Amino acid sequence: MATQTLTEQNFDEIVTGNDIVLVDFWADWCGPCKSFAPTFEKSSEQHPDVVYGKVDTEAQQGLAAAANIRSIPTIMAFKEGVLVFAQPGALPPAALEDLVTQVKALDMDEVRKQLAEQQQS
């Protein structure tokens, strides 16, 4: 599956409407972003059950600000609408594959329990 362009208009709908969503925050002027793009695209072809989205931080400055993006590329992973991973920097192919595998394996009941405990303390 090809990557999707995410905007302020469709971001929440895509993140909450799909089981797993990986998001690449990037910009056209960013060398590491351009280097990472083929890796992200190839991964999207290997995992048709995962939605891969790209946010152009120049065109979507409000979305980038809301996501607290300080460095690009930044990769975020959402599972069942919950942010489960966020890290700046381009990932090598093996690390991206490992991330997808780990996100798929997450027990979201356990994640929600941990989040609830963190919010209480």
N, CA, C and O atoms as a Tinker XYZ file with bonds, in Angstrom:
   484  protein
     1  N      0.849000   -1.189000    0.000000    73     2
     2  CA     0.000000    0.000000    0.000000    64     1     3
     3  C      0.885000    1.239000    0.000000    63     2     4     5
     4  O      1.842000    1.326000    0.769000    81     3
     5  N      0.573000    2.168000   -0.839000    73     3     6
     6  CA     1.350000    3.403000   -0.910000    64     5     7
     7  C      1.087000    4.266000    0.322000    63     6     8     9
     8  O      0.093000    4.089000    1.027000    81     7
     9  N      1.987000    5.188000    0.559000    73     7    10
    10  CA     1.812000    6.093000    1.689000    64     9    11
    11  C      0.699000    7.088000    1.387000    63    10    12    13
    12  O      0.409000    7.386000    0.228000    81    11
    13  N      0.086000    7.591000    2.443000    73    11    14
    14  CA    -0.979000    8.580000    2.319000    64    13    15
    15  C     -0.470000    9.925000    2.819000    63    14    16    17
    16  O      0.363000    9.993000    3.723000    81    15
    17  N     -0.977000   10.981000    2.224000    73    15    18
    18  CA    -0.666000   12.324000    2.690000    64    17    19
    19  C     -1.619000   12.660000    3.831000    63    18    20    21
    20  O     -2.838000   12.600000    3.671000    81    19
    21  N     -1.059000   13.011000    4.976000    73    19    22
    22  CA    -1.873000   13.372000    6.132000    64    21    23
    23  C     -1.892000   14.889000    6.288000    63    22    24    25
    24  O     -0.874000   15.564000    6.137000    81    23
    25  N     -3.079000   15.401000    6.594000    73    23    26
    26  CA    -3.270000   16.837000    6.763000    64    25    27
    27  C     -4.014000   17.080000    8.072000    63    26    28    29
    28  O     -4.458000   16.137000    8.727000    81    27
    29  N     -4.147000   18.339000    8.444000    73    27    30
    30  CA    -4.932000   18.667000    9.638000    64    29    31
    31  C     -6.366000   18.169000    9.486000    63    30    32    33
    32  O     -7.014000   17.827000   10.475000    81    31
    33  N     -6.862000   18.126000    8.252000    73    31    34
    34  CA    -8.246000   17.729000    7.995000    64    33    35
    35  C     -8.469000   16.226000    8.164000    63    34    36    37
    36  O     -9.536000   15.816000    8.621000    81    35
    37  N     -7.480000   15.391000    7.802000    73    35    38
    38  CA    -7.720000   13.943000    7.838000    64    37    39
    39  C     -6.910000   13.179000    8.890000    63    38    40    41
    40  O     -7.109000   11.976000    9.057000    81    39
    41  N     -6.015000   13.846000    9.591000    73    39    42
    42  CA    -5.102000   13.163000   10.518000    64    41    43
    43  C     -5.856000   12.357000   11.581000    63    42    44    45
    44  O     -5.631000   11.154000   11.714000    81    43
    45  N     -6.736000   12.998000   12.327000    73    43    46
    46  CA    -7.444000   12.302000   13.413000    64    45    47
    47  C     -8.276000   11.143000   12.882000    63    46    48    49
    48  O     -8.305000   10.068000   13.482000    81    47
    49  N     -8.943000   11.356000   11.773000    73    47    50
    50  CA    -9.790000   10.308000   11.192000    64    49    51
    51  C     -8.963000    9.079000   10.811000    63    50    52    53
    52  O     -9.373000    7.947000   11.068000    81    51
    53  N     -7.808000    9.302000   10.203000    73    51    54
    54  CA    -6.961000    8.189000    9.784000    64    53    55
    55  C     -6.355000    7.487000   10.995000    63    54    56    57
    56  O     -6.333000    6.257000   11.047000    81    55
    57  N     -5.864000    8.250000   11.969000    73    55    58
    58  CA    -5.232000    7.652000   13.145000    64    57    59
    59  C     -6.245000    6.855000   13.973000    63    58    60    61
    60  O     -5.934000    5.759000   14.441000    81    59
    61  N     -7.442000    7.393000   14.154000    73    59    62
    62  CA    -8.433000    6.693000   14.980000    64    61    63
    63  C     -9.219000    5.647000   14.197000    63    62    64    65
    64  O     -9.821000    4.754000   14.793000    81    63
    65  N     -9.219000    5.745000   12.877000    73    63    66
    66  CA   -10.014000    4.834000   12.067000    64    65    67
    67  C     -9.267000    3.611000   11.565000    63    66    68    69
    68  O     -9.832000    2.800000   10.831000    81    67
    69  N     -8.009000    3.469000   11.950000    73    67    70
    70  CA    -7.203000    2.329000   11.504000    64    69    71
    71  C     -6.482000    1.714000   12.702000    63    70    72    73
    72  O     -6.184000    2.400000   13.680000    81    71
    73  N     -6.210000    0.427000   12.613000    73    71    74
    74  CA    -5.591000   -0.285000   13.732000    64    73    75
    75  C     -4.175000    0.230000   14.002000    63    74    76    77
    76  O     -3.844000    0.590000   15.132000    81    75
    77  N     -3.349000    0.263000   12.961000    73    75    78
    78  CA    -1.956000    0.718000   13.119000    64    77    79
    79  C     -1.663000    1.769000   12.061000    63    78    80    81
    80  O     -1.932000    1.573000   10.876000    81    79
    81  N     -1.104000    2.889000   12.512000    73    79    82
    82  CA    -0.733000    3.975000   11.607000    64    81    83
    83  C      0.690000    4.419000   11.935000    63    82    84    85
    84  O      0.979000    4.779000   13.076000    81    83
    85  N      1.574000    4.396000   10.947000    73    83    86
    86  CA     2.924000    4.950000   11.077000    64    85    87
    87  C      2.936000    6.294000   10.365000    63    86    88    89
    88  O      2.434000    6.418000    9.248000    81    87
    89  N      3.509000    7.292000   11.011000    73    87    90
    90  CA     3.524000    8.637000   10.444000    64    89    91
    91  C      4.964000    9.128000   10.336000    63    90    92    93
    92  O      5.739000    9.049000   11.290000    81    91
    93  N      5.302000    9.634000    9.159000    73    91    94
    94  CA     6.606000   10.228000    8.887000    64    93    95
    95  C      6.406000   11.735000    8.747000    63    94    96    97
    96  O      5.778000   12.196000    7.794000    81    95
    97  N      6.940000   12.496000    9.695000    73    95    98
    98  CA     6.926000   13.958000    9.604000    64    97    99
    99  C      8.198000   14.363000    8.865000    63    98   100   101
   100  O      9.300000   14.025000    9.297000    81    99
   101  N      8.053000   15.082000    7.758000    73    99   102
   102  CA     9.179000   15.392000    6.877000    64   101   103
   103  C      9.027000   16.779000    6.265000    63   102   104   105
   104  O      8.008000   17.445000    6.447000    81   103
   105  N     10.054000   17.202000    5.539000    73   103   106
   106  CA     9.994000   18.439000    4.753000    64   105   107
   107  C     10.840000   18.253000    3.502000    63   106   108   109
   108  O     11.798000   17.479000    3.495000    81   107
   109  N     10.479000   18.968000    2.452000    73   107   110
   110  CA    11.146000   18.829000    1.158000    64   109   111
   111  C     12.621000   19.242000    1.212000    63   110   112   113
   112  O     13.440000   18.705000    0.467000    81   111
   113  N     12.960000   20.186000    2.085000    73   111   114
   114  CA    14.333000   20.684000    2.159000    64   113   115
   115  C     15.243000   19.805000    3.018000    63   114   116   117
   116  O     16.443000   20.060000    3.110000    81   115
   117  N     14.679000   18.774000    3.645000    73   115   118
   118  CA    15.397000   17.949000    4.620000    64   117   119
   119  C     16.067000   16.753000    3.948000    63   118   120   121
   120  O     15.391000   15.834000    3.484000    81   119
   121  N     17.391000   16.770000    3.899000    73   119   122
   122  CA    18.153000   15.673000    3.282000    64   121   123
   123  C     17.868000   14.315000    3.905000    63   122   124   125
   124  O     17.560000   13.369000    3.180000    81   123
   125  N     17.963000   14.185000    5.250000    73   123   126
   126  CA    17.670000   12.887000    5.865000    64   125   127
   127  C     16.237000   12.413000    5.588000    63   126   128   129
   128  O     15.987000   11.212000    5.479000    81   127
   129  N     15.300000   13.361000    5.475000    73   127   130
   130  CA    13.907000   12.991000    5.157000    64   129   131
   131  C     13.829000   12.346000    3.779000    63   130   132   133
   132  O     13.163000   11.327000    3.592000    81   131
   133  N     14.522000   12.955000    2.816000    73   131   134
   134  CA    14.511000   12.428000    1.457000    64   133   135
   135  C     15.210000   11.072000    1.391000    63   134   136   137
   136  O     14.802000   10.199000    0.624000    81   135
   137  N     16.258000   10.894000    2.189000    73   135   138
   138  CA    16.959000    9.608000    2.227000    64   137   139
   139  C     16.086000    8.516000    2.833000    63   138   140   141
   140  O     16.155000    7.359000    2.420000    81   139
   141  N     15.263000    8.885000    3.815000    73   139   142
   142  CA    14.420000    7.916000    4.515000    64   141   143
   143  C     13.177000    7.538000    3.712000    63   142   144   145
   144  O     12.629000    6.451000    3.901000    81   143
   145  N     12.727000    8.414000    2.824000    73   143   146
   146  CA    11.470000    8.203000    2.092000    64   145   147
   147  C     11.386000    6.843000    1.397000    63   146   148   149
   148  O     10.355000    6.182000    1.521000    81   147
   149  N     12.419000    6.385000    0.670000    73   147   150
   150  CA    12.302000    5.069000    0.015000    64   149   151
   151  C     12.167000    3.918000    1.022000    63   150   152   153
   152  O     11.464000    2.943000    0.755000    81   151
   153  N     12.827000    4.027000    2.161000    73   151   154
   154  CA    12.717000    2.998000    3.206000    64   153   155
   155  C     11.293000    2.930000    3.724000    63   154   156   157
   156  O     10.742000    1.842000    3.893000    81   155
   157  N     10.692000    4.094000    3.976000    73   155   158
   158  CA     9.319000    4.175000    4.478000    64   157   159
   159  C      8.349000    3.606000    3.441000    63   158   160   161
   160  O      7.441000    2.844000    3.774000    81   159
   161  N      8.557000    3.989000    2.179000    73   159   162
   162  CA     7.701000    3.518000    1.087000    64   161   163
   163  C      7.799000    2.003000    0.931000    63   162   164   165
   164  O      6.778000    1.334000    0.769000    81   163
   165  N      9.005000    1.457000    0.978000    73   163   166
   166  CA     9.191000    0.009000    0.818000    64   165   167
   167  C      8.509000   -0.735000    1.965000    63   166   168   169
   168  O      7.875000   -1.768000    1.749000    81   167
   169  N      8.637000   -0.217000    3.168000    73   167   170
   170  CA     7.991000   -0.845000    4.320000    64   169   171
   171  C      6.481000   -0.852000    4.145000    63   170   172   173
   172  O      5.814000   -1.816000    4.518000    81   171
   173  N      5.939000    0.227000    3.577000    73   171   174
   174  CA     4.489000    0.301000    3.367000    64   173   175
   175  C      4.021000   -0.798000    2.410000    63   174   176   177
   176  O      2.905000   -1.303000    2.538000    81   175
   177  N      4.867000   -1.164000    1.460000    73   175   178
   178  CA     4.523000   -2.221000    0.510000    64   177   179
   179  C      4.579000   -3.596000    1.168000    63   178   180   181
   180  O      3.867000   -4.513000    0.759000    81   179
   181  N      5.427000   -3.739000    2.187000    73   179   182
   182  CA     5.583000   -5.027000    2.871000    64   181   183
   183  C      4.507000   -5.248000    3.937000    63   182   184   185
   184  O      4.309000   -6.379000    4.381000    81   183
   185  N      3.814000   -4.194000    4.350000    73   183   186
   186  CA     2.818000   -4.293000    5.421000    64   185   187
   187  C      1.507000   -3.628000    4.990000    63   186   188   189
   188  O      1.193000   -2.525000    5.438000    81   187
   189  N      0.742000   -4.298000    4.119000    73   187   190
   190  CA    -0.503000   -3.697000    3.637000    64   189   191
   191  C     -1.554000   -3.531000    4.736000    63   190   192   193
   192  O     -2.542000   -2.821000    4.549000    81   191
   193  N     -1.343000   -4.183000    5.882000    73   191   194
   194  CA    -2.283000   -4.069000    6.999000    64   193   195
   195  C     -2.002000   -2.849000    7.875000    63   194   196   197
   196  O     -2.737000   -2.586000    8.827000    81   195
   197  N     -0.949000   -2.108000    7.559000    73   195   198
   198  CA    -0.566000   -0.914000    8.316000    64   197   199
   199  C     -0.750000    0.300000    7.405000    63   198   200   201
   200  O     -0.396000    0.258000    6.227000    81   199
   201  N     -1.304000    1.381000    7.958000    73   199   202
   202  CA    -1.438000    2.623000    7.200000    64   201   203
   203  C     -0.159000    3.442000    7.397000    63   202   204   205
   204  O      0.256000    3.698000    8.527000    81   203
   205  N      0.447000    3.841000    6.305000    73   203   206
   206  CA     1.649000    4.672000    6.334000    64   205   207
   207  C      1.263000    6.067000    5.868000    63   206   208   209
   208  O      0.774000    6.241000    4.752000    81   207
   209  N      1.482000    7.056000    6.720000    73   207   210
   210  CA     1.133000    8.414000    6.376000    64   209   211
   211  C      2.333000    9.334000    6.453000    63   210   212   213
   212  O      3.256000    9.116000    7.238000    81   211
   213  N      2.304000   10.365000    5.626000    73   211   214
   214  CA     3.382000   11.355000    5.623000    64   213   215
   215  C      2.787000   12.732000    5.876000    63   214   216   217
   216  O      1.760000   13.099000    5.304000    81   215
   217  N      3.455000   13.487000    6.747000    73   215   218
   218  CA     3.042000   14.853000    7.045000    64   217   219
   219  C      4.156000   15.791000    6.596000    63   218   220   221
   220  O      5.261000   15.761000    7.138000    81   219
   221  N      3.856000   16.621000    5.604000    73   219   222
   222  CA     4.787000   17.654000    5.153000    64   221   223
   223  C      4.719000   18.784000    6.187000    63   222   224   225
   224  O      3.732000   19.516000    6.259000    81   223
   225  N      5.776000   18.911000    6.980000    73   223   226
   226  CA     5.755000   19.876000    8.086000    64   225   227
   227  C      5.711000   21.327000    7.606000    63   226   228   229
   228  O      5.334000   22.219000    8.367000    81   227
   229  N      6.091000   21.567000    6.359000    73   227   230
   230  CA     6.000000   22.929000    5.820000    64   229   231
   231  C      4.552000   23.264000    5.467000    63   230   232   233
   232  O      4.072000   24.358000    5.762000    81   231
   233  N      3.869000   22.327000    4.840000    73   231   234
   234  CA     2.485000   22.548000    4.418000    64   233   235
   235  C      1.506000   22.402000    5.579000    63   234   236   237
   236  O      0.419000   22.979000    5.557000    81   235
   237  N      1.893000   21.635000    6.585000    73   235   238
   238  CA     1.007000   21.337000    7.721000    64   237   239
   239  C      1.645000   21.803000    9.024000    63   238   240   241
   240  O      1.827000   21.014000    9.950000    81   239
   241  N      1.982000   23.086000    9.091000    73   239   242
   242  CA     2.693000   23.604000   10.257000    64   241   243
   243  C      1.878000   23.477000   11.542000    63   242   244   245
   244  O      2.441000   23.235000   12.610000    81   243
   245  N      0.574000   23.636000   11.449000    73   243   246
   246  CA    -0.277000   23.497000   12.630000    64   245   247
   247  C     -0.258000   22.079000   13.164000    63   246   248   249
   248  O     -0.209000   21.865000   14.375000    81   247
   249  N     -0.296000   21.119000   12.268000    73   247   250
   250  CA    -0.252000   19.710000   12.661000    64   249   251
   251  C      1.105000   19.358000   13.256000    63   250   252   253
   252  O      1.184000   18.645000   14.257000    81   251
   253  N      2.165000   19.856000   12.643000    73   251   254
   254  CA     3.509000   19.612000   13.172000    64   253   255
   255  C      3.658000   20.224000   14.571000    63   254   256   257
   256  O      4.267000   19.620000   15.454000    81   255
   257  N      3.109000   21.406000   14.763000    73   255   258
   258  CA     3.166000   22.053000   16.080000    64   257   259
   259  C      2.351000   21.268000   17.099000    63   258   260   261
   260  O      2.790000   21.078000   18.234000    81   259
   261  N      1.170000   20.811000   16.703000    73   259   262
   262  CA     0.316000   20.035000   17.614000    64   261   263
   263  C      0.985000   18.725000   18.011000    63   262   264   265
   264  O      0.791000   18.235000   19.123000    81   263
   265  N      1.774000   18.160000   17.100000    73   263   266
   266  CA     2.488000   16.912000   17.375000    64   265   267
   267  C      3.815000   17.167000   18.083000    63   266   268   269
   268  O      4.553000   16.228000   18.379000    81   267
   269  N      4.117000   18.436000   18.354000    73   267   270
   270  CA     5.339000   18.819000   19.066000    64   269   271
   271  C      6.599000   18.378000   18.316000    63   270   272   273
   272  O      7.557000   17.906000   18.929000    81   271
   273  N      6.594000   18.531000   17.005000    73   271   274
   274  CA     7.729000   18.141000   16.178000    64   273   275
   275  C      8.828000   19.196000   16.332000    63   274   276   277
   276  O      8.616000   20.379000   16.063000    81   275
   277  N      9.996000   18.746000   16.766000    73   275   278
   278  CA    11.145000   19.639000   16.964000    64   277   279
   279  C     12.283000   19.336000   16.003000    63   278   280   281
   280  O     13.173000   20.162000   15.799000    81   279
   281  N     12.250000   18.132000   15.408000    73   279   282
   282  CA    13.317000   17.679000   14.533000    64   281   283
   283  C     12.686000   16.758000   13.489000    63   282   284   285
   284  O     11.759000   16.006000   13.789000    81   283
   285  N     13.195000   16.826000   12.271000    73   283   286
   286  CA    12.666000   15.935000   11.243000    64   285   287
   287  C     13.813000   15.191000   10.577000    63   286   288   289
   288  O     14.928000   15.708000   10.524000    81   287
   289  N     13.567000   14.001000   10.074000    73   287   290
   290  CA    12.283000   13.318000   10.158000    64   289   291
   291  C     11.979000   12.864000   11.592000    63   290   292   293
   292  O     12.886000   12.586000   12.375000    81   291
   293  N     10.701000   12.798000   11.910000    73   291   294
   294  CA    10.240000   12.183000   13.153000    64   293   295
   295  C      9.238000   11.106000   12.765000    63   294   296   297
   296  O      8.349000   11.331000   11.943000    81   295
   297  N      9.396000    9.944000   13.364000    73   295   298
   298  CA     8.500000    8.819000   13.098000    64   297   299
   299  C      7.608000    8.631000   14.325000    63   298   300   301
   300  O      8.087000    8.600000   15.458000    81   299
   301  N      6.314000    8.506000   14.079000    73   299   302
   302  CA     5.363000    8.200000   15.150000    64   301   303
   303  C      4.579000    6.956000   14.749000    63   302   304   305
   304  O      4.297000    6.726000   13.573000    81   303
   305  N      4.236000    6.161000   15.760000    73   303   306
   306  CA     3.405000    4.983000   15.534000    64   305   307
   307  C      2.202000    5.055000   16.465000    63   306   308   309
   308  O      2.330000    5.322000   17.660000    81   307
   309  N      1.035000    4.811000   15.886000    73   307   310
   310  CA    -0.216000    4.781000   16.641000    64   309   311
   311  C     -0.820000    3.392000   16.500000    63   310   312   313
   312  O     -0.824000    2.813000   15.413000    81   311
   313  N     -1.326000    2.864000   17.602000    73   311   314
   314  CA    -2.065000    1.607000   17.551000    64   313   315
   315  C     -3.383000    1.826000   18.271000    63   314   316   317
   316  O     -3.418000    2.253000   19.425000    81   315
   317  N     -4.458000    1.527000   17.571000    73   315   318
   318  CA    -5.811000    1.731000   18.100000    64   317   319
   319  C     -5.988000    3.169000   18.603000    63   318   320   321
   320  O     -6.621000    3.410000   19.631000    81   319
   321  N     -5.411000    4.117000   17.852000    73   319   322
   322  CA    -5.559000    5.531000   18.170000    64   321   323
   323  C     -4.651000    6.049000   19.261000    63   322   324   325
   324  O     -4.708000    7.231000   19.597000    81   323
   325  N     -3.804000    5.182000   19.831000    73   323   326
   326  CA    -2.910000    5.573000   20.925000    64   325   327
   327  C     -1.488000    5.722000   20.388000    63   326   328   329
   328  O     -0.983000    4.840000   19.693000    81   327
   329  N     -0.844000    6.850000   20.718000    73   327   330
   330  CA     0.559000    7.046000   20.337000    64   329   331
   331  C      1.426000    6.084000   21.151000    63   330   332   333
   332  O      1.474000    6.172000   22.378000    81   331
   333  N      2.109000    5.167000   20.463000    73   331   334
   334  CA     2.920000    4.168000   21.158000    64   333   335
   335  C      4.413000    4.318000   20.877000    63   334   336   337
   336  O      5.233000    3.641000   21.496000    81   335
   337  N      4.772000    5.214000   19.936000    73   335   338
   338  CA     6.182000    5.414000   19.607000    64   337   339
   339  C      6.340000    6.768000   18.942000    63   338   340   341
   340  O      5.537000    7.148000   18.089000    81   339
   341  N      7.371000    7.490000   19.332000    73   339   342
   342  CA     7.718000    8.754000   18.672000    64   341   343
   343  C      9.218000    8.954000   18.825000    63   342   344   345
   344  O      9.751000    8.934000   19.934000    81   343
   345  N      9.888000    9.147000   17.700000    73   343   346
   346  CA    11.336000    9.321000   17.756000    64   345   347
   347  C     11.813000   10.118000   16.549000    63   346   348   349
   348  O     11.456000    9.806000   15.412000    81   347
   349  N     12.624000   11.152000   16.798000    73   347   350
   350  CA    13.209000   11.857000   15.662000    64   349   351
   351  C     14.345000   11.039000   15.059000    63   350   352   353
   352  O     14.987000   10.239000   15.740000    81   351
   353  N     14.576000   11.255000   13.783000    73   351   354
   354  CA    15.680000   10.592000   13.099000    64   353   355
   355  C     15.187000    9.528000   12.133000    63   354   356   357
   356  O     14.183000    8.860000   12.381000    81   355
   357  N     15.899000    9.383000   11.038000    73   355   358
   358  CA    15.576000    8.361000   10.050000    64   357   359
   359  C     15.982000    6.994000   10.594000    63   358   360   361
   360  O     17.055000    6.842000   11.177000    81   359
   361  N     15.132000    6.025000   10.400000    73   359   362
   362  CA    15.433000    4.664000   10.843000    64   361   363
   363  C     15.979000    3.849000    9.680000    63   362   364   365
   364  O     15.481000    3.954000    8.559000    81   363
   365  N     17.011000    3.028000    9.941000    73   363   366
   366  CA    17.441000    2.113000    8.888000    64   365   367
   367  C     16.357000    1.067000    8.644000    63   366   368   369
   368  O     15.514000    0.851000    9.515000    81   367
   369  N     16.357000    0.413000    7.483000    73   367   370
   370  CA    15.295000   -0.542000    7.163000    64   369   371
   371  C     15.041000   -1.593000    8.245000    63   370   372   373
   372  O     13.885000   -1.880000    8.556000    81   371
   373  N     16.086000   -2.165000    8.817000    73   371   374
   374  CA    15.911000   -3.214000    9.831000    64   373   375
   375  C     15.241000   -2.655000   11.086000    63   374   376   377
   376  O     14.419000   -3.331000   11.703000    81   375
   377  N     15.587000   -1.433000   11.463000    73   375   378
   378  CA    14.991000   -0.818000   12.658000    64   377   379
   379  C     13.521000   -0.487000   12.409000    63   378   380   381
   380  O     12.693000   -0.640000   13.307000    81   379
   381  N     13.188000   -0.035000   11.198000    73   379   382
   382  CA    11.793000    0.247000   10.873000    64   381   383
   383  C     10.980000   -1.043000   10.884000    63   382   384   385
   384  O      9.858000   -1.066000   11.389000    81   383
   385  N     11.534000   -2.106000   10.336000    73   383   386
   386  CA    10.863000   -3.407000   10.337000    64   385   387
   387  C     10.641000   -3.885000   11.776000    63   386   388   389
   388  O      9.574000   -4.403000   12.104000    81   387
   389  N     11.645000   -3.710000   12.622000    73   387   390
   390  CA    11.529000   -4.097000   14.031000    64   389   391
   391  C     10.428000   -3.285000   14.722000    63   390   392   393
   392  O      9.656000   -3.822000   15.516000    81   391
   393  N     10.367000   -1.997000   14.412000    73   391   394
   394  CA     9.321000   -1.137000   14.991000    64   393   395
   395  C      7.939000   -1.644000   14.603000    63   394   396   397
   396  O      7.064000   -1.776000   15.459000    81   395
   397  N      7.733000   -1.929000   13.319000    73   395   398
   398  CA     6.429000   -2.408000   12.851000    64   397   399
   399  C      6.071000   -3.715000   13.565000    63   398   400   401
   400  O      4.934000   -3.890000   14.002000    81   399
   401  N      7.027000   -4.621000   13.684000    73   399   402
   402  CA     6.795000   -5.901000   14.355000    64   401   403
   403  C      6.406000   -5.692000   15.813000    63   402   404   405
   404  O      5.480000   -6.333000   16.311000    81   403
   405  N      7.111000   -4.799000   16.494000    73   403   406
   406  CA     6.820000   -4.540000   17.908000    64   405   407
   407  C      5.443000   -3.894000   18.090000    63   406   408   409
   408  O      4.705000   -4.251000   19.007000    81   407
   409  N      5.105000   -2.955000   17.224000    73   407   410
   410  CA     3.797000   -2.301000   17.331000    64   409   411
   411  C      2.684000   -3.320000   17.094000    63   410   412   413
   412  O      1.678000   -3.317000   17.803000    81   411
   413  N      2.862000   -4.191000   16.098000    73   411   414
   414  CA     1.855000   -5.214000   15.828000    64   413   415
   415  C      1.655000   -6.129000   17.038000    63   414   416   417
   416  O      0.543000   -6.591000   17.295000    81   415
   417  N      2.735000   -6.389000   17.780000    73   415   418
   418  CA     2.687000   -7.334000   18.900000    64   417   419
   419  C      2.180000   -6.706000   20.198000    63   418   420   421
   420  O      1.910000   -7.422000   21.162000    81   419
   421  N      2.049000   -5.392000   20.236000    73   419   422
   422  CA     1.638000   -4.730000   21.482000    64   421   423
   423  C      0.285000   -5.212000   21.979000    63   422   424   425
   424  O     -0.656000   -5.375000   21.202000    81   423
   425  N      0.202000   -5.436000   23.285000    73   423   426
   426  CA    -1.062000   -5.747000   23.952000    64   425   427
   427  C     -1.664000   -4.413000   24.389000    63   426   428   429
   428  O     -1.232000   -3.818000   25.376000    81   427
   429  N     -2.662000   -3.956000   23.646000    73   427   430
   430  CA    -3.204000   -2.617000   23.906000    64   429   431
   431  C     -3.959000   -2.530000   25.224000    63   430   432   433
   432  O     -4.051000   -1.446000   25.799000    81   431
   433  N     -4.502000   -3.638000   25.721000    73   431   434
   434  CA    -5.129000   -3.613000   27.046000    64   433   435
   435  C     -4.082000   -3.267000   28.095000    63   434   436   437
   436  O     -4.341000   -2.490000   29.014000    81   435
   437  N     -2.898000   -3.851000   27.948000    73   435   438
   438  CA    -1.800000   -3.577000   28.885000    64   437   439
   439  C     -1.315000   -2.128000   28.734000    63   438   440   441
   440  O     -1.036000   -1.458000   29.728000    81   439
   441  N     -1.217000   -1.656000   27.506000    73   439   442
   442  CA    -0.777000   -0.275000   27.256000    64   441   443
   443  C     -1.762000    0.707000   27.891000    63   442   444   445
   444  O     -1.346000    1.656000   28.555000    81   443
   445  N     -3.050000    0.488000   27.692000    73   443   446
   446  CA    -4.063000    1.384000   28.283000    64   445   447
   447  C     -4.016000    1.346000   29.813000    63   446   448   449
   448  O     -4.204000    2.368000   30.473000    81   447
   449  N     -3.765000    0.165000   30.365000    73   447   450
   450  CA    -3.656000    0.021000   31.828000    64   449   451
   451  C     -2.469000    0.848000   32.343000    63   450   452   453
   452  O     -2.586000    1.555000   33.344000    81   451
   453  N     -1.337000    0.752000   31.655000    73   451   454
   454  CA    -0.146000    1.509000   32.052000    64   453   455
   455  C     -0.389000    3.010000   31.925000    63   454   456   457
   456  O      0.021000    3.779000   32.794000    81   455
   457  N     -1.055000    3.434000   30.841000    73   455   458
   458  CA    -1.360000    4.847000   30.667000    64   457   459
   459  C     -2.271000    5.354000   31.787000    63   458   460   461
   460  O     -2.071000    6.456000   32.299000    81   459
   461  N     -3.250000    4.570000   32.160000    73   459   462
   462  CA    -4.162000    4.951000   33.243000    64   461   463
   463  C     -3.407000    5.079000   34.555000    63   462   464   465
   464  O     -3.662000    5.995000   35.336000    81   463
   465  N     -2.481000    4.164000   34.799000    73   463   466
   466  CA    -1.685000    4.227000   36.031000    64   465   467
   467  C     -0.786000    5.455000   36.048000    63   466   468   469
   468  O     -0.604000    6.077000   37.094000    81   467
   469  N     -0.220000    5.809000   34.887000    73   467   470
   470  CA     0.638000    7.001000   34.800000    64   469   471
   471  C     -0.180000    8.267000   35.059000    63   470   472   473
   472  O      0.290000    9.195000   35.718000    81   471
   473  N     -1.393000    8.294000   34.542000    73   471   474
   474  CA    -2.213000    9.492000   34.699000    64   473   475
   475  C     -2.680000    9.658000   36.146000    63   474   476   477
   476  O     -2.926000   10.779000   36.591000    81   475
   477  N     -2.802000    8.573000   36.869000    73   475   478
   478  CA    -3.247000    8.644000   38.256000    64   477   479
   479  C     -2.138000    9.116000   39.189000    63   478   480   481
   480  O     -2.407000    9.735000   40.219000    81   479
   481  N     -0.892000    8.824000   38.827000    73   479   482
   482  CA     0.215000    9.192000   39.717000    64   481   483
   483  C      0.748000   10.577000   39.482000    63   482   484
   484  O      1.678000   11.005000   40.166000    81   483
